[in-house]
């Protein structure tokens, strides 16, 4: 493998391509031994391109067989190739057709980018820069072309031939081969090209659009998985209808196909009319899928379908605008799930994900703006910042302009930019026009990295009946951005009175306030409410109205009051989480000092009261029981972090909750047992009931009482669905219960032939907080059920260990760091994308206490020292060490 180096790509250097490609005719002859790709490109010089300007096409690991200009083969001196592409020295002045023949070996493509084979199926992954691994091309998102694809393959090996658009022709060929021709009438960039050929089972269904046009829907899977695709089909049809009703977007082809493959670097890919999915986000039945899996399928199916308009019909001009399609589409899939399930529960879940994944990214060496200004490897910018924070920025925009103006802005965006490769400026301008607001300062959210901190001081004057809130925001320095501008921050609020209801007030001054939203635009705002009859308890950033870190000195009694009474479910949960976090941080320090931490009895009382309230959504009650995770506590502490001390504090608090709430928790568990067998349904109500029961049982198990662990083992053996089965198995393994090893064995005996269930078996063991876990994980890498060639297996075992097991990954002896570094170096030569994802587990290495910090740094430097390190991994490591 050659050493991969790259010059930085900068947003400021963007220029349109010198040439445009109007049509692409692909002839792909698939064969087991090798594949020939013949690409005929209709090219023309763009206005402003000098006559005779060279044409440079991108290429990666290609074997060029032939190059022809307008049907005439070119001599060798008319062009030149290098590892990164092909240059045609003197293109014609008039539009011309360039025919390129390349030879590929899909079976040897372990990078899973471009055209490769997965379990006997040929498939493609072209985002971000995979098309250049199929043929030489202007492989950039602003080159839009109409594609016609003719595929040929042995009929016995690949009876199914799929590509983008609509199928226009098919037939048999000599020697047992056959062909299909697909045409996509909508211009698209090369990253949205897709091809699938294999022996696949299918579920065919239909959908009628709002205008009455029929669409054929197909989901293709490996044989034997046909019974596990009903939920995915249902989610697809619900997504299509929702997008019509909420955003006015109707599907635009005659067919929509999804293919699930077992070897896939990503979750799924939104190729026009032919989505290719990791089978994790398609296959489900109660025996093999958890409630989390069902929810993931629903969300990802929706996400990729919604890309048809926010990503495909309107794409991004360059990869710096990645958030234009991803952040916007995450926002859309979050809204869809909120409408399908519980909006408060979904909001809490999304914020927990943001804080656990994106906040550490924003606060470390890998911080970058939602729209980066420079990159070396674009694959490394498919990040929580682009996706999750990008979605939060869209949500803030909606909060600022209001629901009606937001819908008007979206309609204007779709009408104005359909068929365009657009920018964030294009997008935001539509909302400025629709709302009449100046949104220029709002663009700071796209150009600045870092999570703003908002400090809030409060003061009540009973004689003047005024209540004052002073907001001061700071945006911390991040790599390459030492100085920041103030952000536009919407603060959704309520002033909660002693009766538990929101108070009214006569007037407010000091900032723009619309309905229940304060718009902060400067570093400091003093907001004064008049006509306030008593000192309220402020409920700020309701619904997490901005991705910031609020800091307000509310007393424990204020927080327990909000736990009981806040009308905003998110802030009710936030009050409980804030109290728990305070105890966990103090408990961590106490553990390092050998002092017994104090658990606030008022918090336990309020929690008990909330959990016992049967009128509340069970899923919400389960979230109230879930104290902040160990990684969340480490992020809150920020520096000199000792994962062992945090783990001690975490165990202590959870055991205290289990002991204090024993009666309520036991009642929840027994009530579920008395209900008997209830038919499994993956809907929000069923999932909520199971989440509450399992959360209650887990807290009872945290007390360590043997009779509870015995009850958990019985629950494991009697479970009628994978949700309860995996939950019980995790409790046994993570508590080191006497029956844990036998349960692991029984689980694998029953489900060892189902790869997606094996992933759960691996993850349960990789996340066990036990000193023996590292040796166990090493041993599992040699287990017949594990393969480093499969990204799902690798993520489940190595990714879970590195990201979800802080005490064992960050062992004081450095062995956890060294093991993960070894895996990164191993994978770097075969699948650099997966290796780069794993190495991001070191992103917070500087926050550890000195001994661990030195061990982590040494591991990173050992990775950096590999002479032939891939561009994917070297980019992450260089930024982490900078």
N, C-alpha and C positions, 0 to 999 in steps of 0.2 A: 504493500500500500504506500502510495507516495505521500510525502508530507504535504498537508493541506494548509495553505496560508491564504489569507484574503485581505485586501485593502478594505477599509471601512466604506460602507455605502452611506451617503448622506442625503437627507431630505432636500437640503439646499441645492444639491447637484442635479435634481430631477430635470430631465429633458424628455420630450416625446421621442419615440424611436424614429430613426431616419427613414425607415420604410414601414409601410402598413401591409398587413396580410388580410385580404378580403375573404378568400375561401381556402379551405383545407380539404383535400381529398386524400384519405388514408386507405391504403390497402394493407391489411395486416394478415399475413399467412402464418398461422400458429402451427407449431410442430413440437414434439417432445424434445428433439435434439436441439433445434434452433428455430428462431422466428425471424422472418424477413418483414420489414416495415417499409413500404413505399409511400412517401409523402409528397404530394404535389401541391405546391403553395402558389397561389395567385398573389403576386407582390406588386407594389407600386411605390414610387418615391413620394414622400409627404411634401407638401408645400414648404419651401424654404430649404430643402435638402439639396446641396450642390449636385450638379450633374456628374455622374461617375463616382459618387461617394461610395466607398466600400460598404458591403453588406456583411455585418457580423451576426451570426446565429449562435445561440448557446448550445452546448453539448456536454455530456458527462458520461464517460466510460462507454462511448459508442464505437462501433466498428463500421466505417463507411465502405459500402460496396460500390456505389455509383452515384454520380452527380450529373444531372442533365439540365440544360437551359433551353426552354421551349422545345423540348423533345430531343435535343441534340446533346450527346454526352460531352462533358467538358474535359479538356486536357488538364493534366496535373498542375501546370503552371498558372491556371486560371483561378485557382483557389488554394487555400492553405488550412490545415487543421492543427489544433493543439489540444491539450487536455481539457480546455474550457470551451471549445467551440470550433466554428468553421468561419472563414472569411472568404467571400467572393470578391475578388479584387476590383473588377470593373463591371458592375451590373448595367444592363441596358437602360437607355433613357426612358423608354416607354414601359408601360406595365408588362410584366413577364411572368412566366411560370417556371418555377424551379422544382425539379423532381429529385428527391433524395432517397436513396435506398440504404437502409442500415440493417445490420444483423445483431440480434439480441440473444442472450441466454437467460430467459426468465427464471429457470430453476436455480441458477447460481446467484440470483439477486437477493442476498440476505438483508440488504438495507431496506427492503420492502418499499422502495420508492421507484416510480416508473412502472414498468410492466414486470410482474413477478408471478410465481405460482404458489398457491396456498392450498395444501391438501388436494393436489391434483387439479385445481381450478386456476386458470389464468385470470389475473385481475390487475388493476392499476391503482396507483395513488400518485396524483400529480401535484397536489398542493404541498409546499409552495413552489418548488422548482424541480418537479419530477418529470415533466413532459420532455425536458432536455435529455432524459435518460432513455427516451423512446426514439426521438428523431431530432435533428438539428432544427432550431426554431428560435423565434423572438419570444423567449419564455418569460414574459412579464405580463402583469394583469391588465395593462392598458392597450394591449394589442388584441382586438376583438375580431373574430372571424366566424363564418358559417362553415360548419363541418359536415362532411359526408364520409361515412366509414363503411368500408367493405371488409368483413371478417371472414376468414376461411379457417377450418379446423377439421381434424378427424372427427367424424360424427359420433363414433363410439366413445371417444374421450370427452367430447364437448357437444352434446346435443343442444345445449342452450348457448346462444350467441346474443349478447346484449351490448348496446352502446347508448349514447345520448340521443334524445329526440324520439322520433317515430320510426318504426320499422317500415321500409318501403318495398323491400324485395327479399326473397329467400329461396333457396333451392339446393338440390344435390349436385355434387361434382364427381368426377371419376375417382377411383382409388379409395372409396369409402369416405370421402370428404364432403363437406357441405359449406354453404355460405349464407350470410345475411348482410343486408345493406341497411344502415340507419342514417337518417338525415335529421339534423337539428336546425330548424329554421331561425333560431334566435342566436345572434352573434354572441360569442362567449370567449373569454380568455383561455389559454391553454391549460391553466390549472384546473379547469372544470371539465376537461376531457375525461371520459371513463370508458372502459372496456371490460367485459367479463365473459369468459367462456369456460364452460365446465359441465359436468354431469350433476345437475342440481334438481332438487325437488321444488315445487312451486305451489303457492296458494294464490289463486287469481280471484279477484273481487272487482267491484266497480263502485264508482262514485258519480253522482250527478251534480254538476256545479250549479251555482245560483242562477245562471242564465239558461240552465237546462241542457248543457252539453255533457255527454257521457265521457268518463275517463276510466280506462282499464287500469286497475291497480294490481301489481304483482310483487310478492315477496318470495325470494329464492334463497334456499338454505341447503346445507348438506343433507343427503338422504338420512332418514332417521329422526330428523328434527322437525318434521312437518307438523307435529302436534303441538309445537311450542311457539307458534307464530300468530295465534289468534289475537293475543293482546296487542301485539305490534300493529296488526292490521286495524284493529279498533282504534288505537291511538292515532294512526295515520288519518283515518276518516274524520275523527274528531278534530284533528289539527286543521284539516282542509276546511271544514265547516266554520271553525272558530276564526280562521284568517279572513274568510269572507265576511263574517258578521262583525268582527271587531276592527279590522283594518281595510275592509273592502277589497281584498286581494283574491282573485280567482285564478285557479290553475290554468295553464296555457298550452299544454300538449295533450295528445290523445292517450298517452300512457304515462304512468309513473311507476318506476320499478325500484325495489330495494333488494340488495344482495348482501347476505351475511357471510363473512369469512372469518376463519379462526385465527389467522395471522395478520394483524393490522396494528400499525404504530399508533393510530389515533382512536378516538371513539367512533367517529363516522365521518363521511365526506359527502358534501352536498352537490356533487356533480349533476349537471342539468338533466333532470328526468331519470337519472340512474344513480341513486344514492348507494354508496358502498359502506357497509357497517361492520364494525367489530361485532361478532355474534353475541357478545355480552349484552349489547343494547337492542337485541331482537328476540332472543330465545327466552321463553319463560313458561313454566307451569308451577303449581304450588309445591311439587316435589323437589324442584331444583332451583327455584328462584325465591328470593326474599322480598319482603315489601319494598326494601330499598332498591332491589333490582327492577321491580315493576315500575316504581316511580322514575328510575333512571331511564327505562325504555320509553316511557311516556314523554319525558322531557327531551330526550335526544332525538326521537322520531320527530317531535314537533320542531325542535331546533333546526334540523336539517331540512325539513319541509319548508319552514319559514324562510330559509335562505333562498328559496326560489325567487323571491322578490328582493329581499335585503341581502344581496350577495351575488345573485346570478343575473336577474334582469337589470339590476343596478349593481355594478361591482366596484372595487376600489381601484383608484388610478395607479397606485403604487403600494408596495407592501408596508410603507409607513402608515397608510390609511387602514390597516387591518382592523382596527377597532370599529371602522365604519360598518363593516359587515358583521363582525363577531360581537362586539359590545351591544350593538343594536339588536342582533338576533337573540343573544342571551336575555336581554330585557324582554323581548317578545315571548320567548319560551317560559320565562318566569311568570309573566302575566297569564299565559295559557294555563300553567299548572295551578296558579292561584285561583283561577276560575273553575278548574276541574276539581280542586281539592279544598283546602282551607287556606285562605289568604293570610291570616296571622301566622299560622304554623309555617307556611312556605316562606314568609318574610323572615322569620326567626332563623330558619334553616339556611337561607341564603346569606344572611349576615354572619352566621357562625362560620360558613365556608369562606366568606370574604376575609374575616378576621384571622382565620387559621392559615389561609394560603396567601392572600394578597397583602395583608398588613406586614408580615415578615419580609416579603419581597420588597415592599415599599420602604422598609426600614433598614435594609441591608445593602451589601455591595452590588446586588443585582437589580437595584431600583432603576426604573425607567419610566418616562411619561406614558400615559395611555396611548399617545401617538409619539413613538420614539423619533428622534432626529438623526440617529446613526445606528447602524448595526453591522456586524461582520457575518453573522449567520442568521438568516431570517427564521429558520426553524426554532431558534431559541426564544423567539418573541411571541410564541403561542402561549401566553402566560396568563396568570390570574389577573394581572394588571390590565391587559388588553381585554380579556373576557369579562371577569367579574367587576372590576372597577369601571371598565367601559360601560357595563350595564347600569351601574350606579350613576354614572354621569348622565346617561339618558333619562334615568328616573328623576334626577334633580331638575333636568330641563323640563320635564313634564310638570313637576311640582311648581316650578317658577312661572311657566306660561299658562298653566291651567289645562284641564282636560279638553275643552273645546278647541283652544288654540293649538294644542298638541296634535289632535286629530287633523286639524286643518293643515298644520305644518307637514305632517306625514303625507297627506293627500297631495300637497304641493310638491313634495320631494319625489313621490312616485310619478307624478305627471311630468315634472320638469326634467327628470334625469333618467327616465326609462331608456335603457340601451346605452347608458353612459358608464364610463369609468370615473367615478366621482371622488371628491375630497371631503374632509370634515368641514371645511369652510362652505362647500356647496350645501351640505346637510344643515348646518346651523343657520345659514342664511334663510332657509325656508321657514324656520320657526321665528326668526326675527321679523320676517315679512308678515307671517300669519298673526303674530301677537302684537306687532308694533313696538316691541322692546328692543333696546340696544343690548345685544348679547356678545359684544366684543370682549368684555372682561371675562365672560363665561368661558371663553376659549382657553384661559389659563389652565383649566382642568385637563385639557388635552396636551399642553406643552410642559407642564411642571410635574415632576415626580414628587413622591413623599405624601404622607398622610397628615393633613392639617390637625393641629391641636387647637381646641377652642376652650379657653378658660372662661368660666362664668361666675360672676359674683352677684349676689342678690341682697336686697335691702328693702325692708317694709317700714313705712312711716305711718303708724296708726293715726296720728293726729291729722295728717294731710290725706290719709287714705290713698297713698300712692305706693306702688310696688315697682322697684327698679331692678332691671337685669343689665349687667355690663358684660359684653362679649368681647374677648380679645383673642384674635386668631394668630397663630404662627405656623409657618410651613417649614419644616426642618431642612437643612442642607442635605443634598443627595449627590452621588457621584456626578461631577460635571455641572452641578447647579447649586452653587453655594448661596445664592441670593434669590429669594422668591417674591413674587407679587401676591397681594392678598387675593384669596379665592372668593368667588360668589357662592355663598353657602345658604341654602334654604333651611330654616329651622321651623319645623312643624311643632306646635306647642299647645299646651293646655295649662291652666292654673287651677289646681285641684283644691277645693275647699274642704273644710273639716267634715262635711257631710259626705265626702267621697265623690261629689259631682264637680264638673268644671264650673268655675266661677265666671260671672260676667264682669265687665268693666266699662267705664264710660268712654274712655279714649286712650289712645296710645301714640307715643311720639318717639322719635330718635332713629327710626329706620322704616323702610317700606314694610308695611304689614298688610297682607291680603288674606282675608278670612282667618285661617289659623296658621299662617306662614309668615315668619319674619325673614326678610331677605338681607343677609349680611353681605356687604360689598367692600367694606374697609377693614383695616387692621383692628379698629376698635369701634364698637357701637354701644351707646347707652340708651336702653329702651325703657321708657317710663309709662306705666299703666296708671291711669287715674280712676277714682271711684271704686277702689278695691276695698271691700268691707272687712277683710281679715287677712292675716298673713297666709298666702297660699303655699302649697308645696308645688314647685314647678315641675312640670312634665315636659321635658325638652327633647328635641329630635325624635318626636314620635314617628313610629314606623321606620326609624333609622333614615331620616330624611336627607342625610348627607354622609358620605364615607369619611367621617372625621373621628377624632378622639375627644369627646367632651370631658371636661374636668370641672366638676362643681362639688362644693363641700356640703352635700346633703348629709344630715345626721343618720345614724342607723335607724332611728325611729321614723325619719322621713321615708327612708327606703322601705321599711316594713309596711308603712302606711300605703305607699305606692304598690307594693306587692299585693296588698289586699284590695285596693280601691281604684287604681288607675284605669280609666276607661279605654286606654290604648293598650291592647294586648302585648304589643312589642315592649313597651316601656314597663309593663307589669313584669314581664320576663326579665327585662334589663335590670330592674331593681333587685330581683333575686340574684341575678348573675353578679352584679356589682358587690353585693354583700358577701357572696361566696368567694369572689376574687379577693376581697380585702382579707378575709380569713385565710385563704390559701397563701397569699404573699406573706402575711405575718407568720403563718404556720411553717412556711419554708425557712424563714429566718430563725424561728424557734428551733426547728429540727437541726439546723447547723450549729446552734448554740447548746443543744441538749436540753432545751426547755419544753415543757408540755404546752402545746398551743391552746389558745382559748377559743371555744366555739360559742357563738352568740346564741343564747337560748331564745331570744326574741325572733331571730331569723328562723330557727327550727319551728317555733310555734306558728309563725306566719306561713311557713311552707306546709306544715301539717294541715292548717286550715284550708289552704288553697287546693292541696291534693285531695282532700276529703270532699270537695265541692263537686258533686256529681253532675251539676248543670254545666260544668266547663267541658270543652272538647277534650277527650282522653289524650289526643296527641299533644295538645297544649300542656296538659298536666304532666305528661312524660317529659316534655322539654323543661318544665319548671324543676323537675327532679335532676336534670342533667347539669351538674356543676361544671365550671370551665375545665377544660382538659389540661394536661400537664404542659403541652406546648403553648397553650394560651397563657398559662401562668408564667412560663419562661419569657414570653414576649412582653408581658406586663412588667416583670422585674427588669428586663432589658440588658443588664450587664452583670458580670461575675456570677453567672447562673450555675447552680449545682442541681442537676436533674435528680439526683438521689434525694436531696432534701425536699424538692418539690413533690416527688413521689410519696415521701413519708407524709407530708401535709395533705396530699390528695387522699391517701388511704385513711388518714385520721378523720378528715371531714366526712367522707362517705360512710365510714363506719358509724360516726356519730349520728348522721341522718338516718341510717338504717336502724340504729337502736332507738332513737327518739320517736321515729315515725313507725315503729314496728307494728303497732295495732292497725293503723291505716293501711300500711303497705300489705300486711298479711290479709286484711279484708279484701283488698283489690285482687290479690292472687287467688284467694279462696272463692271469691265471687265468680271469677273466670272459670275455676275448676267446677263449681256447682252448675255452671251453665251447660257443661257437657260439651260434646263435639258440635261445633258450629261450622257449617260449610264454609270453606275458605273463599273469601272474595278479596281481590287486590285493591278495592276501593278505599277511599280515605277513611271511612268509618271503621272498616275491619282493620286496616293498618293501624289506626289510632288506638283501638282496643289492645291490639297485640303489643304495640310499643309501650303502653302504660303498664301492662302486666309484666313485661320483661324488664322494664326499668325498675319496677317495684321489687321484683325478685332479685335483681342484681344488687340492689342496695341492701336487701336482707342478707344476701350472700357475703356482702362486704364486711359484715360483722364476724365472719369466720365460723359461725356456729355450724357444727357437724350436721345437725338435723336439717338445716337449710340446704347444705350441699347435697345431702342425700335426696332431698326433694327435687333439687335441680337435676340430678342424674335420672330420677324417675321421669321428669318432664322431658328430658332428652330422649329417653327410650319410647315414650308415648306420643311424642310430637307427631302431628299429622300434616305439618307444613315445614318448609325449609326455614322460614323466619324464626319460628320457635326452636327448631332443632339447632340452628347455628348459634342462636343466643344462648341456649343452655350449654352447648359445647364450649363457647367462649368463657362462660362463667366457670366451668369446671377446670379448663386449662389455665386460665389466668389466676385462679385461686389455688392452683396446685392441689386440687382435690384428689383423694385416693383413687377415684374412678376415672381420672382424666385420660390416662394412657389407653385404657381399655375402650373408652368412648371414641378416642381418635381412631383406633383400629376398626371399630365397628362402623364408624362413619365412612372410612376409606373403603372397607370391604363392600359397602352398599353402593357408594357413589364414585368409586375410583375410575369408572369408565365414562364419566361425564366431566369433560375438562373444566367447564365453568364452575362446577361444584368443587372440583379439586382446588381451584383458585381460593375458595373460601377455606378449605382445609389447610392450605399453605399459610394463608393470612392469619388465621387463628393462632397458629404456632409461632409465626414470625413476630407477633405482637405481644407474646407472653412476657410480662415484666419479671423475668427470672434470670439469674446469672448463667444458667445452662442454655439459654435460648440461642446464643451465638453458635455454640457447637451444634445445636439442633438444626439451625438454618444451614450451616455448612454441610451437614449430612443430607439435608433435603435437596441440596443442589445436585446430589448424585442419585436421587430417588428416580425410579422409572417414570413416575408421573410428572417429573419436572423436565423442562428443556429451556436453555438459554435462547434458543432460536424463536421461541414464542413470546411475544411481548406481554401477553396477559399473565403467563406463568411468572415471568421475571418481575413484573410490577407487583404481583400478589405476594411473592416471597421477599425479594430484595427491596422493592419499593416500600412495602409495609414495614419491614424491619427498620429501614433508614428513616422513614418519615413518621411512623406511628409508635415507635418504641424508644422513647428518648433515653431511658436509663441504660439500655443495652447498646444502642447505637453510639451513645456518648459515654461509654465505659471509661473510667479513669485511666485504665491501662492503655487506651487507644486501640484496642483490638477490634472494636466495632468499626471505627473509622478505617482501619487498615483493610478489613474485610470488604467494605463497600468500595474502597479504592481499587482493590484487586478485581472486583466485578466490573467496575467502570473500564479498567484497562483491558479486560477480557472482551467486553462487548464493543469497545471502541473500534475494533477491526472488522466487526461483522454488522453491527447495527448502531451507528453513531448517534442516531436520534434517541434511542432508548437509553444509551449510555449517558447522554447529556441530561435527560430527564432525571436520572438517578443521581447524578453529581450535584444537582441543585439541592439535595438534602443537606449539603454543607453551607447553605446560604447564610445561616445565622452563626457560623463558627466563632466569630469574634465576640459573641455575647457570653461564651462559656467562661468559667473561672480559669485561672492561668494554666493549670496542668492540662486540662482538657483542650484548652485553646491551642496550646503548643502541639498536642498530638494531632488535632484536626489540621492545623497548618502544615505539619509534616506530611500528612496523607495527601493533601492537595498539591503540595510541591512535588511529591513523587509522581502524581498523575501528570503534572505539568512537564515533568522531565522526560516523558516518553518521546523519543525522537520523531515518531510518525503519528503523532496525535491528530485526530480528526479535527476539522474546523469546528464542528458542533461542540465537542467537548472542550477544546482549547479556548473557545470564546467564553464559556461559562467559567472555567478555572481562572483565566486571566482576570476576568472582572471580579471574581471572588477574592483573589489575592491582591488586587490593586489597592 
